[in-house]
């Protein structure tokens, strides 16, 4: 397991992104530094750092602040 900052959707807890460093913009939005992406606080929750189990990937998994679980709405893209 690795410690990561996790950004999730408030609506369904699906993981938007994960990263090693996080800060907050002047407007309060959490930003993953290495990925250089920020998320509006009205749509996203920020957690971390938390222990992320191996195999957990954005969109494929959800995190509710306590546990990781498969995203029941995830549909892999077909080739």
N, C-alpha and C positions, 0 to 999 in steps of 0.2 A: 504494500500500500504506500501511496505517496500523499503528502500533504499538499492540498491545492485550495485555491479560492474558487468558489462555485457560484455561478450566476444562474438563477432559475426564473421561469415564468411564474408570476403570481397566480395566474389563472389555473394552471394544471401541474405546476411543479417541475415541468420538463426542464432539463438542463440546456441553457443557451450556450454556455461556454465555461471553460475552466482555465486557470492560469496559476503561475507561481507567485505573482506579485499583483497587488491591487491597491489603488488609491481612489480618492473621490474628487471629481471635478468641482469647480466653484458652485455649480448648481446642485450639488449633492448626488449626482449620478455616479454609481460605482464604475470604475474603469479598470480593466485588466491591462496592466502596463505593457507586457511583452507583446500582446496581441493588438494593443492600441485600439481597443473597442470599449465603448461605454454604453450603458443601458439606462433608459428612463426609469426612475424609481416608481412611477405609477404602474409599470408593467413588470418590473423585475425585483427579485430578492437577491441579496448578496450574503454569502456565508463564507466563513473561513478564518484561518485555514482549517480544513477538515481532512480526515483520513479518507482518501478515495480508493475504493477497492480496484484492483486490476480489472481491466475489461470495461470499465464504465466509460461511456462516450456521450458527448452532447447529443441531444435529440433522442438517442436510443434509451436513455435512462432519465429518471426523475429523482429529485431529492427534496424532501419535505422539512429539512432542518434537523432530522433525526436519523433517517435511513435512506439508502439508495434502493431503488426498485425499477424494474423494466417499465418503460413507457408503454402503457396499454394502447396508445394511439399511434405508435411508431410503425410506419410502413417503409421498408427499405426501397430505395430507388431500383427499378429494374434496368438491366443493361440493354 
